[in-house]
Amino acid sequence: MEWLVRSGHAIACFDNRYKAVESEAKRERRGMWGYDQAIDPRAWRRGKG
């Protein structure tokens, strides 16, 4: 699981131990965080419901 979050292909929504890894992925603009307009999937889902 950690490598998915670290590479920007998953979010750390269920386990706080991956929050720092997610922040690193965002900072380094990896995976889904690499787009000019990165949208957190959690925010997107809240807007859809």
mmCIF file of the N, C-alpha and C atoms, coordinates in Angstrom:
data_MODEL
# 
_entry.id   MODEL 
# 
loop_
_atom_site.group_PDB 
_atom_site.id 
_atom_site.type_symbol 
_atom_site.label_atom_id 
_atom_site.label_alt_id 
_atom_site.label_comp_id 
_atom_site.label_asym_id 
_atom_site.label_entity_id 
_atom_site.label_seq_id 
_atom_site.pdbx_PDB_ins_code 
_atom_site.Cartn_x 
_atom_site.Cartn_y 
_atom_site.Cartn_z 
_atom_site.occupancy 
_atom_site.B_iso_or_equiv 
_atom_site.pdbx_formal_charge 
_atom_site.auth_seq_id 
_atom_site.auth_comp_id 
_atom_site.auth_asym_id 
_atom_site.auth_atom_id 
_atom_site.pdbx_PDB_model_num 
ATOM 1   N N  . MET A 1 1  ? 0.815   -1.192 0.000   1.00 0.00 ? 1  MET A N  1 
ATOM 2   C CA . MET A 1 1  ? 0.000   0.000  0.000   1.00 0.00 ? 1  MET A CA 1 
ATOM 3   C C  . MET A 1 1  ? 0.863   1.263  0.000   1.00 0.00 ? 1  MET A C  1 
ATOM 4   N N  . GLU A 1 2  ? 1.935   1.254  0.776   1.00 0.00 ? 2  GLU A N  1 
ATOM 5   C CA . GLU A 1 2  ? 2.752   2.455  0.884   1.00 0.00 ? 2  GLU A CA 1 
ATOM 6   C C  . GLU A 1 2  ? 3.315   2.886  -0.467  1.00 0.00 ? 2  GLU A C  1 
ATOM 7   N N  . TRP A 1 3  ? 3.745   1.938  -1.293  1.00 0.00 ? 3  TRP A N  1 
ATOM 8   C CA . TRP A 1 3  ? 4.335   2.326  -2.577  1.00 0.00 ? 3  TRP A CA 1 
ATOM 9   C C  . TRP A 1 3  ? 3.295   2.968  -3.484  1.00 0.00 ? 3  TRP A C  1 
ATOM 10  N N  . LEU A 1 4  ? 2.020   2.584  -3.365  1.00 0.00 ? 4  LEU A N  1 
ATOM 11  C CA . LEU A 1 4  ? 0.970   3.224  -4.158  1.00 0.00 ? 4  LEU A CA 1 
ATOM 12  C C  . LEU A 1 4  ? 0.789   4.681  -3.753  1.00 0.00 ? 4  LEU A C  1 
ATOM 13  N N  . VAL A 1 5  ? 0.781   4.940  -2.460  1.00 0.00 ? 5  VAL A N  1 
ATOM 14  C CA . VAL A 1 5  ? 0.639   6.306  -1.956  1.00 0.00 ? 5  VAL A CA 1 
ATOM 15  C C  . VAL A 1 5  ? 1.878   7.115  -2.308  1.00 0.00 ? 5  VAL A C  1 
ATOM 16  N N  . ARG A 1 6  ? 3.051   6.532  -2.119  1.00 0.00 ? 6  ARG A N  1 
ATOM 17  C CA . ARG A 1 6  ? 4.309   7.225  -2.400  1.00 0.00 ? 6  ARG A CA 1 
ATOM 18  C C  . ARG A 1 6  ? 4.428   7.607  -3.875  1.00 0.00 ? 6  ARG A C  1 
ATOM 19  N N  . SER A 1 7  ? 3.899   6.769  -4.766  1.00 0.00 ? 7  SER A N  1 
ATOM 20  C CA . SER A 1 7  ? 4.005   7.042  -6.195  1.00 0.00 ? 7  SER A CA 1 
ATOM 21  C C  . SER A 1 7  ? 2.858   7.909  -6.711  1.00 0.00 ? 7  SER A C  1 
ATOM 22  N N  . GLY A 1 8  ? 1.923   8.262  -5.825  1.00 0.00 ? 8  GLY A N  1 
ATOM 23  C CA . GLY A 1 8  ? 0.830   9.148  -6.215  1.00 0.00 ? 8  GLY A CA 1 
ATOM 24  C C  . GLY A 1 8  ? -0.335  8.459  -6.886  1.00 0.00 ? 8  GLY A C  1 
ATOM 25  N N  . HIS A 1 9  ? -0.459  7.147  -6.677  1.00 0.00 ? 9  HIS A N  1 
ATOM 26  C CA . HIS A 1 9  ? -1.544  6.384  -7.286  1.00 0.00 ? 9  HIS A CA 1 
ATOM 27  C C  . HIS A 1 9  ? -2.644  6.018  -6.299  1.00 0.00 ? 9  HIS A C  1 
ATOM 28  N N  . ALA A 1 10 ? -2.474  6.424  -5.041  1.00 0.00 ? 10 ALA A N  1 
ATOM 29  C CA . ALA A 1 10 ? -3.482  6.151  -4.013  1.00 0.00 ? 10 ALA A CA 1 
ATOM 30  C C  . ALA A 1 10 ? -3.398  7.265  -2.968  1.00 0.00 ? 10 ALA A C  1 
ATOM 31  N N  . ILE A 1 11 ? -4.467  7.386  -2.192  1.00 0.00 ? 11 ILE A N  1 
ATOM 32  C CA . ILE A 1 11 ? -4.500  8.381  -1.128  1.00 0.00 ? 11 ILE A CA 1 
ATOM 33  C C  . ILE A 1 11 ? -4.454  7.676  0.229   1.00 0.00 ? 11 ILE A C  1 
ATOM 34  N N  . ALA A 1 12 ? -4.034  8.388  1.226   1.00 0.00 ? 12 ALA A N  1 
ATOM 35  C CA . ALA A 1 12 ? -3.914  7.831  2.576   1.00 0.00 ? 12 ALA A CA 1 
ATOM 36  C C  . ALA A 1 12 ? -5.167  8.170  3.371   1.00 0.00 ? 12 ALA A C  1 
ATOM 37  N N  . CYS A 1 13 ? -6.276  7.559  3.021   1.00 0.00 ? 13 CYS A N  1 
ATOM 38  C CA . CYS A 1 13 ? -7.532  7.949  3.661   1.00 0.00 ? 13 CYS A CA 1 
ATOM 39  C C  . CYS A 1 13 ? -7.897  7.099  4.879   1.00 0.00 ? 13 CYS A C  1 
ATOM 40  N N  . PHE A 1 14 ? -7.416  5.884  4.975   1.00 0.00 ? 14 PHE A N  1 
ATOM 41  C CA . PHE A 1 14 ? -7.829  5.013  6.074   1.00 0.00 ? 14 PHE A CA 1 
ATOM 42  C C  . PHE A 1 14 ? -6.769  4.809  7.134   1.00 0.00 ? 14 PHE A C  1 
ATOM 43  N N  . ASP A 1 15 ? -5.563  5.234  6.873   1.00 0.00 ? 15 ASP A N  1 
ATOM 44  C CA . ASP A 1 15 ? -4.486  4.971  7.819   1.00 0.00 ? 15 ASP A CA 1 
ATOM 45  C C  . ASP A 1 15 ? -3.561  6.177  7.888   1.00 0.00 ? 15 ASP A C  1 
ATOM 46  N N  . ASN A 1 16 ? -3.450  6.781  9.054   1.00 0.00 ? 16 ASN A N  1 
ATOM 47  C CA . ASN A 1 16 ? -2.630  7.983  9.216   1.00 0.00 ? 16 ASN A CA 1 
ATOM 48  C C  . ASN A 1 16 ? -1.141  7.742  9.037   1.00 0.00 ? 16 ASN A C  1 
ATOM 49  N N  . ARG A 1 17 ? -0.705  6.492  9.072   1.00 0.00 ? 17 ARG A N  1 
ATOM 50  C CA . ARG A 1 17 ? 0.734   6.241  8.926   1.00 0.00 ? 17 ARG A CA 1 
ATOM 51  C C  . ARG A 1 17 ? 1.234   6.568  7.521   1.00 0.00 ? 17 ARG A C  1 
ATOM 52  N N  . TYR A 1 18 ? 0.322   6.753  6.568   1.00 0.00 ? 18 TYR A N  1 
ATOM 53  C CA . TYR A 1 18 ? 0.708   7.090  5.207   1.00 0.00 ? 18 TYR A CA 1 
ATOM 54  C C  . TYR A 1 18 ? 0.551   8.570  4.889   1.00 0.00 ? 18 TYR A C  1 
ATOM 55  N N  . LYS A 1 19 ? 0.127   9.370  5.835   1.00 0.00 ? 19 LYS A N  1 
ATOM 56  C CA . LYS A 1 19 ? -0.080  10.806 5.588   1.00 0.00 ? 19 LYS A CA 1 
ATOM 57  C C  . LYS A 1 19 ? 1.206   11.508 5.161   1.00 0.00 ? 19 LYS A C  1 
ATOM 58  N N  . ALA A 1 20 ? 2.317   11.203 5.805   1.00 0.00 ? 20 ALA A N  1 
ATOM 59  C CA . ALA A 1 20 ? 3.594   11.830 5.445   1.00 0.00 ? 20 ALA A CA 1 
ATOM 60  C C  . ALA A 1 20 ? 4.025   11.411 4.047   1.00 0.00 ? 20 ALA A C  1 
ATOM 61  N N  . VAL A 1 21 ? 3.769   10.158 3.698   1.00 0.00 ? 21 VAL A N  1 
ATOM 62  C CA . VAL A 1 21 ? 4.121   9.658  2.366   1.00 0.00 ? 21 VAL A CA 1 
ATOM 63  C C  . VAL A 1 21 ? 3.261   10.360 1.315   1.00 0.00 ? 21 VAL A C  1 
ATOM 64  N N  . GLU A 1 22 ? 1.978   10.574 1.614   1.00 0.00 ? 22 GLU A N  1 
ATOM 65  C CA . GLU A 1 22 ? 1.096   11.288 0.689   1.00 0.00 ? 22 GLU A CA 1 
ATOM 66  C C  . GLU A 1 22 ? 1.564   12.735 0.511   1.00 0.00 ? 22 GLU A C  1 
ATOM 67  N N  . SER A 1 23 ? 1.952   13.376 1.581   1.00 0.00 ? 23 SER A N  1 
ATOM 68  C CA . SER A 1 23 ? 2.460   14.747 1.493   1.00 0.00 ? 23 SER A CA 1 
ATOM 69  C C  . SER A 1 23 ? 3.714   14.813 0.618   1.00 0.00 ? 23 SER A C  1 
ATOM 70  N N  . GLU A 1 24 ? 4.562   13.813 0.751   1.00 0.00 ? 24 GLU A N  1 
ATOM 71  C CA . GLU A 1 24 ? 5.771   13.741 -0.078  1.00 0.00 ? 24 GLU A CA 1 
ATOM 72  C C  . GLU A 1 24 ? 5.394   13.614 -1.557  1.00 0.00 ? 24 GLU A C  1 
ATOM 73  N N  . ALA A 1 25 ? 4.437   12.756 -1.863  1.00 0.00 ? 25 ALA A N  1 
ATOM 74  C CA . ALA A 1 25 ? 4.001   12.574 -3.256  1.00 0.00 ? 25 ALA A CA 1 
ATOM 75  C C  . ALA A 1 25 ? 3.428   13.873 -3.818  1.00 0.00 ? 25 ALA A C  1 
ATOM 76  N N  . LYS A 1 26 ? 2.652   14.588 -3.009  1.00 0.00 ? 26 LYS A N  1 
ATOM 77  C CA . LYS A 1 26 ? 2.103   15.872 -3.456  1.00 0.00 ? 26 LYS A CA 1 
ATOM 78  C C  . LYS A 1 26 ? 3.221   16.874 -3.714  1.00 0.00 ? 26 LYS A C  1 
ATOM 79  N N  . ARG A 1 27 ? 4.149   16.953 -2.796  1.00 0.00 ? 27 ARG A N  1 
ATOM 80  C CA . ARG A 1 27 ? 5.256   17.901 -2.916  1.00 0.00 ? 27 ARG A CA 1 
ATOM 81  C C  . ARG A 1 27 ? 6.111   17.609 -4.148  1.00 0.00 ? 27 ARG A C  1 
ATOM 82  N N  . GLU A 1 28 ? 6.337   16.332 -4.425  1.00 0.00 ? 28 GLU A N  1 
ATOM 83  C CA . GLU A 1 28 ? 7.161   15.916 -5.563  1.00 0.00 ? 28 GLU A CA 1 
ATOM 84  C C  . GLU A 1 28 ? 6.355   15.805 -6.859  1.00 0.00 ? 28 GLU A C  1 
ATOM 85  N N  . ARG A 1 29 ? 5.039   16.060 -6.771  1.00 0.00 ? 29 ARG A N  1 
ATOM 86  C CA . ARG A 1 29 ? 4.133   16.031 -7.930  1.00 0.00 ? 29 ARG A CA 1 
ATOM 87  C C  . ARG A 1 29 ? 4.167   14.680 -8.652  1.00 0.00 ? 29 ARG A C  1 
ATOM 88  N N  . ARG A 1 30 ? 3.992   13.620 -7.871  1.00 0.00 ? 30 ARG A N  1 
ATOM 89  C CA . ARG A 1 30 ? 3.988   12.266 -8.424  1.00 0.00 ? 30 ARG A CA 1 
ATOM 90  C C  . ARG A 1 30 ? 2.566   11.815 -8.734  1.00 0.00 ? 30 ARG A C  1 
ATOM 91  N N  . GLY A 1 31 ? 2.436   10.977 -9.727  1.00 0.00 ? 31 GLY A N  1 
ATOM 92  C CA . GLY A 1 31 ? 1.152   10.364 -10.060 1.00 0.00 ? 31 GLY A CA 1 
ATOM 93  C C  . GLY A 1 31 ? 0.059   11.381 -10.266 1.00 0.00 ? 31 GLY A C  1 
ATOM 94  N N  . MET A 1 32 ? -1.062  11.192 -9.573  1.00 0.00 ? 32 MET A N  1 
ATOM 95  C CA . MET A 1 32 ? -2.215  12.080 -9.738  1.00 0.00 ? 32 MET A CA 1 
ATOM 96  C C  . MET A 1 32 ? -1.931  13.501 -9.279  1.00 0.00 ? 32 MET A C  1 
ATOM 97  N N  . TRP A 1 33 ? -0.895  13.702 -8.477  1.00 0.00 ? 33 TRP A N  1 
ATOM 98  C CA . TRP A 1 33 ? -0.552  15.031 -7.979  1.00 0.00 ? 33 TRP A CA 1 
ATOM 99  C C  . TRP A 1 33 ? 0.322   15.793 -8.978  1.00 0.00 ? 33 TRP A C  1 
ATOM 100 N N  . GLY A 1 34 ? 0.676   15.184 -10.088 1.00 0.00 ? 34 GLY A N  1 
ATOM 101 C CA . GLY A 1 34 ? 1.559   15.801 -11.056 1.00 0.00 ? 34 GLY A CA 1 
ATOM 102 C C  . GLY A 1 34 ? 0.886   16.683 -12.092 1.00 0.00 ? 34 GLY A C  1 
ATOM 103 N N  . TYR A 1 35 ? -0.419  16.732 -12.060 1.00 0.00 ? 35 TYR A N  1 
ATOM 104 C CA . TYR A 1 35 ? -1.140  17.540 -13.042 1.00 0.00 ? 35 TYR A CA 1 
ATOM 105 C C  . TYR A 1 35 ? -1.180  19.003 -12.616 1.00 0.00 ? 35 TYR A C  1 
ATOM 106 N N  . ASP A 1 36 ? -1.335  19.885 -13.587 1.00 0.00 ? 36 ASP A N  1 
ATOM 107 C CA . ASP A 1 36 ? -1.395  21.314 -13.277 1.00 0.00 ? 36 ASP A CA 1 
ATOM 108 C C  . ASP A 1 36 ? -2.536  21.621 -12.309 1.00 0.00 ? 36 ASP A C  1 
ATOM 109 N N  . GLN A 1 37 ? -3.642  20.925 -12.457 1.00 0.00 ? 37 GLN A N  1 
ATOM 110 C CA . GLN A 1 37 ? -4.790  21.130 -11.584 1.00 0.00 ? 37 GLN A CA 1 
ATOM 111 C C  . GLN A 1 37 ? -5.114  19.803 -10.894 1.00 0.00 ? 37 GLN A C  1 
ATOM 112 N N  . ALA A 1 38 ? -4.333  19.456 -9.893  1.00 0.00 ? 38 ALA A N  1 
ATOM 113 C CA . ALA A 1 38 ? -4.539  18.206 -9.164  1.00 0.00 ? 38 ALA A CA 1 
ATOM 114 C C  . ALA A 1 38 ? -5.757  18.334 -8.261  1.00 0.00 ? 38 ALA A C  1 
ATOM 115 N N  . ILE A 1 39 ? -6.658  17.370 -8.355  1.00 0.00 ? 39 ILE A N  1 
ATOM 116 C CA . ILE A 1 39 ? -7.870  17.356 -7.539  1.00 0.00 ? 39 ILE A CA 1 
ATOM 117 C C  . ILE A 1 39 ? -7.813  16.134 -6.636  1.00 0.00 ? 39 ILE A C  1 
ATOM 118 N N  . ASP A 1 40 ? -7.884  16.368 -5.355  1.00 0.00 ? 40 ASP A N  1 
ATOM 119 C CA . ASP A 1 40 ? -7.902  15.272 -4.389  1.00 0.00 ? 40 ASP A CA 1 
ATOM 120 C C  . ASP A 1 40 ? -9.180  14.458 -4.620  1.00 0.00 ? 40 ASP A C  1 
ATOM 121 N N  . PRO A 1 41 ? -9.078  13.148 -4.832  1.00 0.00 ? 41 PRO A N  1 
ATOM 122 C CA . PRO A 1 41 ? -10.262 12.324 -5.088  1.00 0.00 ? 41 PRO A CA 1 
ATOM 123 C C  . PRO A 1 41 ? -11.321 12.425 -3.997  1.00 0.00 ? 41 PRO A C  1 
ATOM 124 N N  . ARG A 1 42 ? -10.890 12.639 -2.744  1.00 0.00 ? 42 ARG A N  1 
ATOM 125 C CA . ARG A 1 42 ? -11.872 12.764 -1.657  1.00 0.00 ? 42 ARG A CA 1 
ATOM 126 C C  . ARG A 1 42 ? -12.732 14.006 -1.859  1.00 0.00 ? 42 ARG A C  1 
ATOM 127 N N  . ALA A 1 43 ? -12.143 15.103 -2.262  1.00 0.00 ? 43 ALA A N  1 
ATOM 128 C CA . ALA A 1 43 ? -12.897 16.341 -2.507  1.00 0.00 ? 43 ALA A CA 1 
ATOM 129 C C  . ALA A 1 43 ? -13.808 16.176 -3.708  1.00 0.00 ? 43 ALA A C  1 
ATOM 130 N N  . TRP A 1 44 ? -13.322 15.514 -4.744  1.00 0.00 ? 44 TRP A N  1 
ATOM 131 C CA . TRP A 1 44 ? -14.117 15.295 -5.954  1.00 0.00 ? 44 TRP A CA 1 
ATOM 132 C C  . TRP A 1 44 ? -15.365 14.466 -5.640  1.00 0.00 ? 44 TRP A C  1 
ATOM 133 N N  . ARG A 1 45 ? -15.193 13.409 -4.843  1.00 0.00 ? 45 ARG A N  1 
ATOM 134 C CA . ARG A 1 45 ? -16.338 12.561 -4.490  1.00 0.00 ? 45 ARG A CA 1 
ATOM 135 C C  . ARG A 1 45 ? -17.366 13.310 -3.658  1.00 0.00 ? 45 ARG A C  1 
ATOM 136 N N  . ARG A 1 46 ? -16.911 14.161 -2.742  1.00 0.00 ? 46 ARG A N  1 
ATOM 137 C CA . ARG A 1 46 ? -17.868 14.945 -1.935  1.00 0.00 ? 46 ARG A CA 1 
ATOM 138 C C  . ARG A 1 46 ? -18.692 15.857 -2.811  1.00 0.00 ? 46 ARG A C  1 
ATOM 139 N N  . GLY A 1 47 ? -18.096 16.416 -3.841  1.00 0.00 ? 47 GLY A N  1 
ATOM 140 C CA . GLY A 1 47 ? -18.806 17.313 -4.751  1.00 0.00 ? 47 GLY A CA 1 
ATOM 141 C C  . GLY A 1 47 ? -19.781 16.584 -5.650  1.00 0.00 ? 47 GLY A C  1 
ATOM 142 N N  . LYS A 1 48 ? -19.551 15.290 -5.878  1.00 0.00 ? 48 LYS A N  1 
ATOM 143 C CA . LYS A 1 48 ? -20.406 14.511 -6.767  1.00 0.00 ? 48 LYS A CA 1 
ATOM 144 C C  . LYS A 1 48 ? -21.647 14.001 -6.054  1.00 0.00 ? 48 LYS A C  1 
ATOM 145 N N  . GLY A 1 49 ? -21.624 13.937 -4.742  1.00 0.00 ? 49 GLY A N  1 
ATOM 146 C CA . GLY A 1 49 ? -22.722 13.316 -4.013  1.00 0.00 ? 49 GLY A CA 1 
ATOM 147 C C  . GLY A 1 49 ? -23.732 14.303 -3.644  1.00 0.00 ? 49 GLY A C  1 
# 
